[in-house]
Amino acid sequence: MATYNVPLTGWANITVTVETDETDPEKIVELAQGEASASLCHHCTSQSNNSLDLGDEWEPTRDDKTGKPEVYEATEA
């Protein structure tokens, strides 16, 4: 019986909180991208014959109409 490796692609998201006096959404996104990191434990990344790579490039979600990145001021809960 043959064995095959099949790359499958999905998506993940991350929210990064940055503190800045900057008001330009594009520059705020750059700051967030510089601080973005995500990881999974060894168990989660190597279960059975599967592996998971989150990659290292994060792109902002953008408003469908304006194309501007979605940047929201953080509020205390």
All heavy atoms as TSV, in Angstrom:
chain	resi	resn	atom	element	x	y	z
A	1	MET	N	N	0.850	-1.172	0.000
A	1	MET	CA	C	0.000	0.000	0.000
A	1	MET	C	C	0.903	1.245	0.000
A	1	MET	O	O	1.882	1.310	0.716
A	1	MET	CB	C	-0.892	0.003	1.243
A	1	MET	CG	C	-1.824	1.165	1.284
A	1	MET	SD	S	-2.914	1.255	2.731
A	1	MET	CE	C	-3.541	-0.403	2.869
A	2	ALA	N	N	0.551	2.251	-0.795
A	2	ALA	CA	C	1.327	3.485	-0.897
A	2	ALA	C	C	0.997	4.423	0.261
A	2	ALA	O	O	-0.096	4.398	0.819
A	2	ALA	CB	C	1.028	4.176	-2.217
A	3	THR	N	N	1.961	5.270	0.613
A	3	THR	CA	C	1.796	6.282	1.650
A	3	THR	C	C	1.967	7.647	1.007
A	3	THR	O	O	2.886	7.853	0.210
A	3	THR	CB	C	2.851	6.108	2.758
A	3	THR	OG1	O	2.721	4.792	3.289
A	3	THR	CG2	C	2.674	7.138	3.852
A	4	TYR	N	N	1.097	8.581	1.353
A	4	TYR	CA	C	1.122	9.912	0.755
A	4	TYR	C	C	1.158	10.987	1.827
A	4	TYR	O	O	0.525	10.856	2.866
A	4	TYR	CB	C	-0.140	10.137	-0.103
A	4	TYR	CG	C	-0.290	9.150	-1.218
A	4	TYR	CD1	C	-1.011	7.978	-1.029
A	4	TYR	CD2	C	0.283	9.392	-2.452
A	4	TYR	CE1	C	-1.154	7.063	-2.056
A	4	TYR	CE2	C	0.145	8.484	-3.485
A	4	TYR	CZ	C	-0.577	7.317	-3.282
A	4	TYR	OH	O	-0.715	6.420	-4.297
A	5	ASN	N	N	1.882	12.063	1.548
A	5	ASN	CA	C	1.818	13.281	2.360
A	5	ASN	C	C	0.935	14.260	1.608
A	5	ASN	O	O	1.127	14.467	0.410
A	5	ASN	CB	C	3.201	13.906	2.562
A	5	ASN	CG	C	4.054	13.092	3.486
A	5	ASN	OD1	O	3.552	12.484	4.416
A	5	ASN	ND2	N	5.348	13.062	3.233
A	6	VAL	N	N	-0.022	14.840	2.295
A	6	VAL	CA	C	-0.964	15.762	1.662
A	6	VAL	C	C	-0.938	17.089	2.397
A	6	VAL	O	O	-1.432	17.194	3.514
A	6	VAL	CB	C	-2.400	15.185	1.677
A	6	VAL	CG1	C	-3.364	16.136	0.983
A	6	VAL	CG2	C	-2.434	13.810	1.047
A	7	PRO	N	N	-0.340	18.142	1.802
A	7	PRO	CA	C	-0.380	19.455	2.442
A	7	PRO	C	C	-1.800	20.022	2.387
A	7	PRO	O	O	-2.408	20.067	1.328
A	7	PRO	CB	C	0.567	20.318	1.608
A	7	PRO	CG	C	1.363	19.363	0.788
A	7	PRO	CD	C	0.490	18.156	0.599
A	8	LEU	N	N	-2.320	20.424	3.515
A	8	LEU	CA	C	-3.635	21.044	3.599
A	8	LEU	C	C	-3.463	22.436	4.191
A	8	LEU	O	O	-2.694	22.617	5.130
A	8	LEU	CB	C	-4.569	20.209	4.489
A	8	LEU	CG	C	-4.799	18.771	4.027
A	8	LEU	CD1	C	-5.604	18.004	5.075
A	8	LEU	CD2	C	-5.508	18.744	2.684
A	9	THR	N	N	-4.165	23.398	3.646
A	9	THR	CA	C	-4.031	24.771	4.100
A	9	THR	C	C	-5.328	25.243	4.730
A	9	THR	O	O	-6.407	24.987	4.208
A	9	THR	CB	C	-3.666	25.689	2.918
A	9	THR	OG1	O	-2.444	25.238	2.353
A	9	THR	CG2	C	-3.495	27.120	3.368
A	10	GLY	N	N	-5.209	25.921	5.834
A	10	GLY	CA	C	-6.342	26.543	6.509
A	10	GLY	C	C	-5.907	27.926	6.941
A	10	GLY	O	O	-4.973	28.485	6.390
A	11	TRP	N	N	-6.552	28.455	7.941
A	11	TRP	CA	C	-6.122	29.753	8.428
A	11	TRP	C	C	-6.301	29.815	9.936
A	11	TRP	O	O	-7.074	29.081	10.527
A	11	TRP	CB	C	-6.864	30.896	7.732
A	11	TRP	CG	C	-8.329	30.908	7.959
A	11	TRP	CD1	C	-9.278	30.235	7.257
A	11	TRP	CD2	C	-9.026	31.619	8.986
A	11	TRP	NE1	N	-10.521	30.477	7.772
A	11	TRP	CE2	C	-10.400	31.332	8.849
A	11	TRP	CE3	C	-8.628	32.467	10.000
A	11	TRP	CZ2	C	-11.356	31.868	9.674
A	11	TRP	CZ3	C	-9.598	32.991	10.831
A	11	TRP	CH2	C	-10.935	32.694	10.650
A	12	ALA	N	N	-5.533	30.686	10.511
A	12	ALA	CA	C	-5.611	30.966	11.942
A	12	ALA	C	C	-5.595	32.480	12.091
A	12	ALA	O	O	-5.249	33.199	11.158
A	12	ALA	CB	C	-4.421	30.344	12.672
A	13	ASN	N	N	-5.963	32.967	13.242
A	13	ASN	CA	C	-5.861	34.412	13.465
A	13	ASN	C	C	-5.307	34.661	14.852
A	13	ASN	O	O	-5.312	33.786	15.709
A	13	ASN	CB	C	-7.200	35.124	13.231
A	13	ASN	CG	C	-8.267	34.682	14.197
A	13	ASN	OD1	O	-8.027	34.543	15.382
A	13	ASN	ND2	N	-9.460	34.450	13.697
A	14	ILE	N	N	-4.817	35.859	15.027
A	14	ILE	CA	C	-4.222	36.275	16.293
A	14	ILE	C	C	-4.581	37.747	16.483
A	14	ILE	O	O	-4.680	38.497	15.514
A	14	ILE	CB	C	-2.690	36.067	16.281
A	14	ILE	CG1	C	-2.070	36.386	17.625
A	14	ILE	CG2	C	-2.032	36.846	15.191
A	14	ILE	CD1	C	-0.587	36.034	17.720
A	15	THR	N	N	-4.816	38.147	17.711
A	15	THR	CA	C	-5.018	39.557	18.020
A	15	THR	C	C	-3.829	40.016	18.843
A	15	THR	O	O	-3.496	39.402	19.846
A	15	THR	CB	C	-6.316	39.773	18.821
A	15	THR	OG1	O	-7.422	39.340	18.018
A	15	THR	CG2	C	-6.499	41.238	19.180
A	16	VAL	N	N	-3.189	41.070	18.380
A	16	VAL	CA	C	-2.010	41.613	19.056
A	16	VAL	C	C	-2.375	42.980	19.612
A	16	VAL	O	O	-2.909	43.825	18.892
A	16	VAL	CB	C	-0.824	41.742	18.073
A	16	VAL	CG1	C	0.375	42.352	18.752
A	16	VAL	CG2	C	-0.484	40.386	17.481
A	17	THR	N	N	-2.103	43.210	20.874
A	17	THR	CA	C	-2.338	44.504	21.499
A	17	THR	C	C	-1.038	45.284	21.498
A	17	THR	O	O	-0.021	44.790	21.972
A	17	THR	CB	C	-2.848	44.324	22.945
A	17	THR	OG1	O	-4.058	43.548	22.909
A	17	THR	CG2	C	-3.119	45.663	23.605
A	18	VAL	N	N	-1.060	46.468	20.927
A	18	VAL	CA	C	0.129	47.322	20.906
A	18	VAL	C	C	-0.205	48.647	21.581
A	18	VAL	O	O	-1.320	49.146	21.467
A	18	VAL	CB	C	0.658	47.574	19.480
A	18	VAL	CG1	C	1.185	46.307	18.864
A	18	VAL	CG2	C	-0.393	48.174	18.580
A	19	GLU	N	N	0.759	49.187	22.279
A	19	GLU	CA	C	0.588	50.489	22.919
A	19	GLU	C	C	1.430	51.485	22.148
A	19	GLU	O	O	2.634	51.299	21.983
A	19	GLU	CB	C	1.039	50.420	24.375
A	19	GLU	CG	C	0.710	51.662	25.163
A	19	GLU	CD	C	0.978	51.486	26.647
A	19	GLU	OE1	O	1.006	50.335	27.115
A	19	GLU	OE2	O	1.175	52.511	27.310
A	20	THR	N	N	0.794	52.544	21.621
A	20	THR	CA	C	1.507	53.510	20.791
A	20	THR	C	C	0.760	54.839	20.760
A	20	THR	O	O	-0.445	54.886	21.001
A	20	THR	CB	C	1.669	52.974	19.347
A	20	THR	OG1	O	2.385	53.931	18.566
A	20	THR	CG2	C	0.331	52.702	18.700
A	21	ASP	N	N	1.472	55.889	20.441
A	21	ASP	CA	C	0.855	57.191	20.199
A	21	ASP	C	C	0.510	57.352	18.721
A	21	ASP	O	O	-0.094	58.333	18.319
A	21	ASP	CB	C	1.796	58.322	20.634
A	21	ASP	CG	C	1.946	58.398	22.140
A	21	ASP	OD1	O	0.975	58.080	22.852
A	21	ASP	OD2	O	3.047	58.755	22.607
A	22	GLU	N	N	0.893	56.388	17.918
A	22	GLU	CA	C	0.627	56.407	16.479
A	22	GLU	C	C	-0.878	56.341	16.228
A	22	GLU	O	O	-1.604	55.679	16.959
A	22	GLU	CB	C	1.317	55.202	15.830
A	22	GLU	CG	C	1.221	55.162	14.334
A	22	GLU	CD	C	1.817	56.371	13.659
A	22	GLU	OE1	O	3.040	56.571	13.776
A	22	GLU	OE2	O	1.052	57.124	13.014
A	23	THR	N	N	-1.363	57.038	15.210
A	23	THR	CA	C	-2.783	57.001	14.869
A	23	THR	C	C	-3.033	56.443	13.468
A	23	THR	O	O	-4.167	56.131	13.138
A	23	THR	CB	C	-3.425	58.402	14.971
A	23	THR	OG1	O	-2.737	59.290	14.086
A	23	THR	CG2	C	-3.365	58.927	16.400
A	24	ASP	N	N	-1.999	56.318	12.652
A	24	ASP	CA	C	-2.140	55.781	11.301
A	24	ASP	C	C	-2.329	54.266	11.380
A	24	ASP	O	O	-1.445	53.552	11.849
A	24	ASP	CB	C	-0.892	56.115	10.484
A	24	ASP	CG	C	-0.951	55.574	9.059
A	24	ASP	OD1	O	-1.942	54.910	8.691
A	24	ASP	OD2	O	0.012	55.822	8.311
A	25	PRO	N	N	-3.501	53.749	10.936
A	25	PRO	CA	C	-3.763	52.316	11.040
A	25	PRO	C	C	-2.692	51.444	10.383
A	25	PRO	O	O	-2.340	50.389	10.902
A	25	PRO	CB	C	-5.117	52.141	10.337
A	25	PRO	CG	C	-5.772	53.468	10.445
A	25	PRO	CD	C	-4.650	54.463	10.377
A	26	GLU	N	N	-2.154	51.877	9.249
A	26	GLU	CA	C	-1.119	51.089	8.564
A	26	GLU	C	C	0.132	50.957	9.445
A	26	GLU	O	O	0.743	49.895	9.517
A	26	GLU	CB	C	-0.752	51.699	7.213
A	26	GLU	CG	C	-1.877	51.693	6.193
A	26	GLU	CD	C	-2.225	50.312	5.649
A	26	GLU	OE1	O	-1.458	49.350	5.863
A	26	GLU	OE2	O	-3.282	50.195	5.009
A	27	LYS	N	N	0.506	52.028	10.131
A	27	LYS	CA	C	1.686	51.985	10.996
A	27	LYS	C	C	1.420	51.163	12.257
A	27	LYS	O	O	2.297	50.476	12.758
A	27	LYS	CB	C	2.146	53.402	11.330
A	27	LYS	CG	C	2.713	54.107	10.113
A	27	LYS	CD	C	3.256	55.473	10.426
A	27	LYS	CE	C	3.805	56.085	9.141
A	27	LYS	NZ	N	4.378	57.389	9.351
A	28	ILE	N	N	0.179	51.226	12.751
A	28	ILE	CA	C	-0.191	50.412	13.909
A	28	ILE	C	C	-0.123	48.931	13.528
A	28	ILE	O	O	0.360	48.100	14.300
A	28	ILE	CB	C	-1.590	50.804	14.431
A	28	ILE	CG1	C	-1.568	52.244	14.963
A	28	ILE	CG2	C	-2.044	49.831	15.515
A	28	ILE	CD1	C	-2.936	52.816	15.283
A	29	VAL	N	N	-0.587	48.598	12.321
A	29	VAL	CA	C	-0.500	47.216	11.834
A	29	VAL	C	C	0.956	46.767	11.779
A	29	VAL	O	O	1.298	45.659	12.190
A	29	VAL	CB	C	-1.173	47.067	10.448
A	29	VAL	CG1	C	-0.796	45.754	9.791
A	29	VAL	CG2	C	-2.683	47.186	10.580
A	30	GLU	N	N	1.844	47.616	11.279
A	30	GLU	CA	C	3.267	47.265	11.214
A	30	GLU	C	C	3.814	46.950	12.603
A	30	GLU	O	O	4.583	45.997	12.774
A	30	GLU	CB	C	4.070	48.396	10.568
A	30	GLU	CG	C	3.852	48.519	9.077
A	30	GLU	CD	C	4.625	49.676	8.476
A	30	GLU	OE1	O	5.635	50.119	9.077
A	30	GLU	OE2	O	4.222	50.148	7.400
A	31	LEU	N	N	3.433	47.751	13.592
A	31	LEU	CA	C	3.874	47.492	14.964
A	31	LEU	C	C	3.353	46.148	15.450
A	31	LEU	O	O	4.086	45.365	16.063
A	31	LEU	CB	C	3.397	48.609	15.899
A	31	LEU	CG	C	4.023	49.989	15.688
A	31	LEU	CD1	C	3.278	51.030	16.517
A	31	LEU	CD2	C	5.489	49.961	16.062
A	32	ALA	N	N	2.084	45.866	15.175
A	32	ALA	CA	C	1.485	44.597	15.601
A	32	ALA	C	C	2.162	43.422	14.912
A	32	ALA	O	O	2.442	42.397	15.538
A	32	ALA	CB	C	-0.017	44.600	15.308
A	33	GLN	N	N	2.440	43.555	13.623
A	33	GLN	CA	C	3.104	42.476	12.895
A	33	GLN	C	C	4.488	42.199	13.467
A	33	GLN	O	O	4.925	41.055	13.512
A	33	GLN	CB	C	3.208	42.806	11.406
A	33	GLN	CG	C	1.872	42.721	10.697
A	33	GLN	CD	C	1.918	43.243	9.277
A	33	GLN	OE1	O	2.517	44.286	9.009
A	33	GLN	NE2	N	1.273	42.528	8.367
A	34	GLY	N	N	5.161	43.240	13.929
A	34	GLY	CA	C	6.480	43.074	14.526
A	34	GLY	C	C	6.439	42.347	15.864
A	34	GLY	O	O	7.436	41.750	16.279
A	35	GLU	N	N	5.309	42.399	16.537
A	35	GLU	CA	C	5.169	41.759	17.844
A	35	GLU	C	C	4.411	40.434	17.790
A	35	GLU	O	O	4.310	39.729	18.784
A	35	GLU	CB	C	4.455	42.714	18.813
A	35	GLU	CG	C	5.257	43.955	19.132
A	35	GLU	CD	C	4.567	44.843	20.152
A	35	GLU	OE1	O	3.718	44.343	20.910
A	35	GLU	OE2	O	4.880	46.041	20.186
A	36	ALA	N	N	3.854	40.089	16.629
A	36	ALA	CA	C	3.020	38.890	16.504
A	36	ALA	C	C	3.852	37.622	16.638
A	36	ALA	O	O	4.903	37.489	16.017
A	36	ALA	CB	C	2.292	38.904	15.166
A	37	SER	N	N	3.370	36.724	17.460
A	37	SER	CA	C	3.968	35.399	17.552
A	37	SER	C	C	2.913	34.456	18.098
A	37	SER	O	O	2.055	34.839	18.881
A	37	SER	CB	C	5.197	35.402	18.453
A	37	SER	OG	O	4.831	35.673	19.782
A	38	ALA	N	N	2.974	33.242	17.636
A	38	ALA	CA	C	2.040	32.224	18.109
A	38	ALA	C	C	2.775	30.901	18.107
A	38	ALA	O	O	3.689	30.685	17.319
A	38	ALA	CB	C	0.818	32.156	17.202
A	39	SER	N	N	2.402	30.027	19.000
A	39	SER	CA	C	3.045	28.719	19.042
A	39	SER	C	C	2.063	27.697	19.599
A	39	SER	O	O	1.062	28.038	20.207
A	39	SER	CB	C	4.302	28.762	19.892
A	39	SER	OG	O	3.975	29.072	21.228
A	40	LEU	N	N	2.388	26.464	19.366
A	40	LEU	CA	C	1.613	25.354	19.895
A	40	LEU	C	C	2.560	24.434	20.641
A	40	LEU	O	O	3.749	24.373	20.334
A	40	LEU	CB	C	0.939	24.575	18.758
A	40	LEU	CG	C	-0.073	25.348	17.929
A	40	LEU	CD1	C	-0.478	24.537	16.714
A	40	LEU	CD2	C	-1.292	25.677	18.767
A	41	CYS	N	N	2.045	23.702	21.578
A	41	CYS	CA	C	2.879	22.761	22.320
A	41	CYS	C	C	3.322	21.611	21.402
A	41	CYS	O	O	2.727	21.367	20.352
A	41	CYS	CB	C	2.143	22.228	23.550
A	41	CYS	SG	S	0.816	21.065	23.161
A	42	HIS	N	N	4.357	20.917	21.809
A	42	HIS	CA	C	4.898	19.804	21.020
A	42	HIS	C	C	3.821	18.759	20.742
A	42	HIS	O	O	3.713	18.234	19.633
A	42	HIS	CB	C	6.088	19.172	21.748
A	42	HIS	CG	C	6.616	17.968	21.067
A	42	HIS	ND1	N	7.317	18.042	19.890
A	42	HIS	CD2	C	6.514	16.655	21.374
A	42	HIS	CE1	C	7.638	16.822	19.501
A	42	HIS	NE2	N	7.166	15.962	20.391
A	43	HIS	N	N	3.019	18.449	21.729
A	43	HIS	CA	C	1.965	17.441	21.571
A	43	HIS	C	C	0.982	17.838	20.463
A	43	HIS	O	O	0.603	17.014	19.635
A	43	HIS	CB	C	1.232	17.241	22.895
A	43	HIS	CG	C	0.084	16.300	22.797
A	43	HIS	ND1	N	0.241	14.937	22.711
A	43	HIS	CD2	C	-1.252	16.523	22.748
A	43	HIS	CE1	C	-0.944	14.366	22.625
A	43	HIS	NE2	N	-1.867	15.317	22.651
A	44	CYS	N	N	0.584	19.096	20.446
A	44	CYS	CA	C	-0.400	19.551	19.461
A	44	CYS	C	C	0.167	19.592	18.042
A	44	CYS	O	O	-0.574	19.441	17.073
A	44	CYS	CB	C	-0.925	20.934	19.824
A	44	CYS	SG	S	-1.908	20.940	21.331
A	45	THR	N	N	1.463	19.818	17.903
A	45	THR	CA	C	2.051	19.926	16.571
A	45	THR	C	C	2.490	18.596	16.009
A	45	THR	O	O	2.819	18.502	14.839
A	45	THR	CB	C	3.258	20.879	16.576
A	45	THR	OG1	O	4.242	20.375	17.471
A	45	THR	CG2	C	2.861	22.279	16.942
A	46	SER	N	N	2.514	17.557	16.817
A	46	SER	CA	C	3.054	16.292	16.302
A	46	SER	C	C	2.165	15.089	16.585
A	46	SER	O	O	2.661	13.979	16.673
A	46	SER	CB	C	4.438	16.070	16.894
A	46	SER	OG	O	4.335	15.926	18.298
A	47	GLN	N	N	0.886	15.274	16.726
A	47	GLN	CA	C	-0.004	14.136	16.978
A	47	GLN	C	C	-0.015	13.200	15.781
A	47	GLN	O	O	-0.101	13.628	14.633
A	47	GLN	CB	C	-1.420	14.608	17.274
A	47	GLN	CG	C	-1.565	15.176	18.650
A	47	GLN	CD	C	-3.016	15.436	18.998
A	47	GLN	OE1	O	-3.896	15.325	18.166
A	47	GLN	NE2	N	-3.261	15.785	20.235
A	48	SER	N	N	0.101	11.927	16.048
A	48	SER	CA	C	0.145	10.839	15.061
A	48	SER	C	C	1.019	11.217	13.872
A	48	SER	O	O	2.171	11.562	14.050
A	48	SER	CB	C	-1.256	10.410	14.647
A	48	SER	OG	O	-2.031	11.485	14.228
A	49	ASN	N	N	0.496	11.199	12.670
A	49	ASN	CA	C	1.291	11.500	11.474
A	49	ASN	C	C	1.073	12.920	10.981
A	49	ASN	O	O	1.453	13.248	9.867
A	49	ASN	CB	C	0.946	10.512	10.350
A	49	ASN	CG	C	1.407	9.117	10.679
A	49	ASN	OD1	O	2.424	8.953	11.356
A	49	ASN	ND2	N	0.686	8.128	10.216
A	50	ASN	N	N	0.443	13.747	11.785
A	50	ASN	CA	C	0.134	15.106	11.362
A	50	ASN	C	C	1.134	16.092	11.943
A	50	ASN	O	O	1.693	15.873	13.006
A	50	ASN	CB	C	-1.271	15.513	11.820
A	50	ASN	CG	C	-2.332	14.587	11.260
A	50	ASN	OD1	O	-2.215	14.121	10.143
A	50	ASN	ND2	N	-3.347	14.321	12.045
A	51	SER	N	N	1.361	17.183	11.246
A	51	SER	CA	C	2.167	18.268	11.785
A	51	SER	C	C	1.471	19.578	11.429
A	51	SER	O	O	0.718	19.648	10.467
A	51	SER	CB	C	3.588	18.255	11.220
A	51	SER	OG	O	3.565	18.483	9.827
A	52	LEU	N	N	1.724	20.593	12.210
A	52	LEU	CA	C	1.061	21.874	12.005
A	52	LEU	C	C	2.098	22.974	12.084
A	52	LEU	O	O	2.860	23.056	13.043
A	52	LEU	CB	C	-0.025	22.097	13.072
A	52	LEU	CG	C	-0.777	23.414	13.031
A	52	LEU	CD1	C	-1.545	23.554	11.710
A	52	LEU	CD2	C	-1.746	23.506	14.189
A	53	ASP	N	N	2.127	23.823	11.077
A	53	ASP	CA	C	3.030	24.959	11.027
A	53	ASP	C	C	2.180	26.215	10.902
A	53	ASP	O	O	1.400	26.346	9.956
A	53	ASP	CB	C	3.964	24.829	9.822
A	53	ASP	CG	C	4.911	25.992	9.671
A	53	ASP	OD1	O	4.991	26.840	10.585
A	53	ASP	OD2	O	5.572	26.066	8.629
A	54	LEU	N	N	2.292	27.123	11.869
A	54	LEU	CA	C	1.497	28.354	11.829
A	54	LEU	C	C	2.087	29.401	10.893
A	54	LEU	O	O	1.440	30.385	10.583
A	54	LEU	CB	C	1.376	28.952	13.234
A	54	LEU	CG	C	0.561	28.133	14.225
A	54	LEU	CD1	C	0.580	28.804	15.585
A	54	LEU	CD2	C	-0.853	27.948	13.742
A	55	GLY	N	N	3.309	29.216	10.467
A	55	GLY	CA	C	3.938	30.212	9.615
A	55	GLY	C	C	4.386	31.403	10.431
A	55	GLY	O	O	4.267	31.435	11.651
A	56	ASP	N	N	4.911	32.414	9.759
A	56	ASP	CA	C	5.413	33.573	10.487
A	56	ASP	C	C	5.005	34.890	9.855
A	56	ASP	O	O	5.520	35.933	10.181
A	56	ASP	CB	C	6.928	33.504	10.619
A	56	ASP	CG	C	7.636	33.470	9.278
A	56	ASP	OD1	O	6.961	33.462	8.240
A	56	ASP	OD2	O	8.877	33.455	9.278
A	57	GLU	N	N	4.066	34.860	8.926
A	57	GLU	CA	C	3.583	36.092	8.319
A	57	GLU	C	C	2.124	36.295	8.696
A	57	GLU	O	O	1.305	35.405	8.518
A	57	GLU	CB	C	3.719	36.032	6.799
A	57	GLU	CG	C	5.164	36.015	6.347
A	57	GLU	CD	C	5.285	36.101	4.842
A	57	GLU	OE1	O	4.422	36.740	4.209
A	57	GLU	OE2	O	6.254	35.528	4.329
A	58	TRP	N	N	1.822	37.455	9.235
A	58	TRP	CA	C	0.458	37.780	9.645
A	58	TRP	C	C	-0.008	38.997	8.860
A	58	TRP	O	O	0.682	40.001	8.776
A	58	TRP	CB	C	0.415	38.078	11.147
A	58	TRP	CG	C	0.778	36.892	11.962
A	58	TRP	CD1	C	2.009	36.586	12.460
A	58	TRP	CD2	C	-0.081	35.824	12.361
A	58	TRP	NE1	N	1.966	35.406	13.147
A	58	TRP	CE2	C	0.682	34.913	13.109
A	58	TRP	CE3	C	-1.423	35.541	12.167
A	58	TRP	CZ2	C	0.139	33.748	13.659
A	58	TRP	CZ3	C	-1.959	34.392	12.714
A	58	TRP	CH2	C	-1.175	33.510	13.451
A	59	GLU	N	N	-1.173	38.917	8.278
A	59	GLU	CA	C	-1.754	40.011	7.511
A	59	GLU	C	C	-2.987	40.532	8.243
A	59	GLU	O	O	-3.748	39.746	8.805
A	59	GLU	CB	C	-2.151	39.543	6.109
A	59	GLU	CG	C	-0.974	39.145	5.245
A	59	GLU	CD	C	-0.033	40.302	4.961
A	59	GLU	OE1	O	-0.520	41.446	4.812
A	59	GLU	OE2	O	1.184	40.069	4.906
A	60	PRO	N	N	-3.210	41.849	8.220
A	60	PRO	CA	C	-4.381	42.392	8.911
A	60	PRO	C	C	-5.664	42.090	8.142
A	60	PRO	O	O	-5.650	41.944	6.922
A	60	PRO	CB	C	-4.111	43.902	8.912
A	60	PRO	CG	C	-3.304	44.124	7.679
A	60	PRO	CD	C	-2.432	42.897	7.562
A	61	THR	N	N	-6.768	41.990	8.883
A	61	THR	CA	C	-8.059	41.952	8.209
A	61	THR	C	C	-8.332	43.380	7.744
A	61	THR	O	O	-7.920	44.348	8.383
A	61	THR	CB	C	-9.178	41.466	9.146
A	61	THR	OG1	O	-9.207	42.280	10.309
A	61	THR	CG2	C	-8.968	40.019	9.547
A	62	ARG	N	N	-8.984	43.491	6.616
A	62	ARG	CA	C	-9.227	44.816	6.036
A	62	ARG	C	C	-10.716	45.025	5.785
A	62	ARG	O	O	-11.440	44.086	5.479
A	62	ARG	CB	C	-8.449	44.987	4.736
A	62	ARG	CG	C	-6.945	44.999	4.979
A	62	ARG	CD	C	-6.161	45.312	3.724
A	62	ARG	NE	N	-4.740	45.369	4.010
A	62	ARG	CZ	C	-4.096	46.463	4.371
A	62	ARG	NH1	N	-4.735	47.610	4.494
A	62	ARG	NH2	N	-2.793	46.424	4.616
A	63	ASP	N	N	-11.140	46.261	5.904
A	63	ASP	CA	C	-12.519	46.636	5.621
A	63	ASP	C	C	-12.804	46.367	4.143
A	63	ASP	O	O	-12.035	46.785	3.275
A	63	ASP	CB	C	-12.724	48.121	5.949
A	63	ASP	CG	C	-14.154	48.563	5.740
A	63	ASP	OD1	O	-14.528	48.797	4.566
A	63	ASP	OD2	O	-14.894	48.672	6.728
A	64	ASP	N	N	-13.886	45.665	3.857
A	64	ASP	CA	C	-14.222	45.308	2.475
A	64	ASP	C	C	-14.433	46.525	1.577
A	64	ASP	O	O	-14.106	46.483	0.402
A	64	ASP	CB	C	-15.485	44.441	2.436
A	64	ASP	CG	C	-15.248	43.051	2.985
A	64	ASP	OD1	O	-14.085	42.598	3.001
A	64	ASP	OD2	O	-16.230	42.414	3.401
A	65	LYS	N	N	-14.965	47.591	2.128
A	65	LYS	CA	C	-15.286	48.759	1.310
A	65	LYS	C	C	-14.097	49.690	1.127
A	65	LYS	O	O	-13.861	50.203	0.045
A	65	LYS	CB	C	-16.452	49.532	1.930
A	65	LYS	CG	C	-17.749	48.757	1.897
A	65	LYS	CD	C	-18.876	49.535	2.538
A	65	LYS	CE	C	-20.133	48.679	2.555
A	65	LYS	NZ	N	-21.227	49.339	3.246
A	66	THR	N	N	-13.342	49.942	2.190
A	66	THR	CA	C	-12.272	50.935	2.121
A	66	THR	C	C	-10.894	50.321	1.905
A	66	THR	O	O	-9.977	51.010	1.480
A	66	THR	CB	C	-12.215	51.772	3.409
A	66	THR	OG1	O	-11.826	50.911	4.494
A	66	THR	CG2	C	-13.545	52.435	3.713
A	67	GLY	N	N	-10.743	49.053	2.256
A	67	GLY	CA	C	-9.436	48.414	2.150
A	67	GLY	C	C	-8.501	48.755	3.296
A	67	GLY	O	O	-7.379	48.285	3.353
A	68	LYS	N	N	-8.974	49.587	4.224
A	68	LYS	CA	C	-8.146	49.968	5.370
A	68	LYS	C	C	-8.084	48.814	6.368
A	68	LYS	O	O	-9.047	48.064	6.533
A	68	LYS	CB	C	-8.699	51.212	6.057
A	68	LYS	CG	C	-8.589	52.462	5.220
A	68	LYS	CD	C	-9.101	53.674	5.972
A	68	LYS	CE	C	-8.951	54.923	5.123
A	68	LYS	NZ	N	-9.424	56.115	5.837
A	69	PRO	N	N	-6.945	48.680	7.071
A	69	PRO	CA	C	-6.859	47.623	8.067
A	69	PRO	C	C	-7.808	47.889	9.228
A	69	PRO	O	O	-8.077	49.040	9.566
A	69	PRO	CB	C	-5.401	47.676	8.538
A	69	PRO	CG	C	-4.932	49.031	8.202
A	69	PRO	CD	C	-5.721	49.477	7.008
A	70	GLU	N	N	-8.329	46.811	9.791
A	70	GLU	CA	C	-9.214	46.936	10.951
A	70	GLU	C	C	-8.357	47.066	12.190
A	70	GLU	O	O	-7.635	46.151	12.568
A	70	GLU	CB	C	-10.137	45.729	11.031
A	70	GLU	CG	C	-11.089	45.654	9.854
A	70	GLU	CD	C	-12.037	44.472	9.940
A	70	GLU	OE1	O	-12.018	43.732	10.940
A	70	GLU	OE2	O	-12.801	44.301	8.999
A	71	VAL	N	N	-8.405	48.246	12.804
A	71	VAL	CA	C	-7.652	48.554	14.011
A	71	VAL	C	C	-8.641	49.120	15.017
A	71	VAL	O	O	-9.368	50.073	14.702
A	71	VAL	CB	C	-6.525	49.579	13.737
A	71	VAL	CG1	C	-5.823	49.978	15.001
A	71	VAL	CG2	C	-5.543	49.018	12.718
A	72	TYR	N	N	-8.699	48.512	16.192
A	72	TYR	CA	C	-9.663	48.936	17.202
A	72	TYR	C	C	-8.935	49.313	18.480
A	72	TYR	O	O	-8.010	48.631	18.893
A	72	TYR	CB	C	-10.648	47.809	17.523
A	72	TYR	CG	C	-11.374	47.292	16.301
A	72	TYR	CD1	C	-10.946	46.164	15.627
A	72	TYR	CD2	C	-12.472	47.988	15.809
A	72	TYR	CE1	C	-11.604	45.712	14.502
A	72	TYR	CE2	C	-13.138	47.537	14.680
A	72	TYR	CZ	C	-12.701	46.399	14.039
A	72	TYR	OH	O	-13.357	45.961	12.924
A	73	GLU	N	N	-9.374	50.399	19.094
A	73	GLU	CA	C	-8.798	50.787	20.355
A	73	GLU	C	C	-9.183	49.769	21.427
A	73	GLU	O	O	-10.339	49.372	21.534
A	73	GLU	CB	C	-9.295	52.182	20.767
A	73	GLU	CG	C	-8.595	52.717	21.984
A	73	GLU	CD	C	-8.975	54.155	22.288
A	73	GLU	OE1	O	-9.603	54.820	21.438
A	73	GLU	OE2	O	-8.612	54.612	23.389
A	74	ALA	N	N	-8.196	49.318	22.173
A	74	ALA	CA	C	-8.441	48.330	23.224
A	74	ALA	C	C	-9.202	48.986	24.364
A	74	ALA	O	O	-8.943	50.135	24.726
A	74	ALA	CB	C	-7.123	47.756	23.735
A	75	THR	N	N	-10.166	48.276	24.913
A	75	THR	CA	C	-10.928	48.772	26.051
A	75	THR	C	C	-10.806	47.765	27.183
A	75	THR	O	O	-10.632	46.577	26.956
A	75	THR	CB	C	-12.408	48.962	25.694
A	75	THR	OG1	O	-12.946	47.716	25.262
A	75	THR	CG2	C	-12.595	49.989	24.598
A	76	GLU	N	N	-10.877	48.264	28.387
A	76	GLU	CA	C	-10.814	47.381	29.545
A	76	GLU	C	C	-12.170	46.735	29.738
A	76	GLU	O	O	-13.200	47.374	29.619
A	76	GLU	CB	C	-10.425	48.172	30.795
A	76	GLU	CG	C	-9.007	48.694	30.739
A	76	GLU	CD	C	-8.602	49.376	32.021
A	76	GLU	OE1	O	-8.878	48.808	33.083
A	76	GLU	OE2	O	-8.036	50.467	31.946
A	77	ALA	N	N	-12.160	45.451	30.043
A	77	ALA	CA	C	-13.419	44.717	30.232
A	77	ALA	C	C	-13.839	44.755	31.664
A	77	ALA	O	O	-13.090	44.855	32.570
A	77	ALA	CB	C	-13.254	43.282	29.786
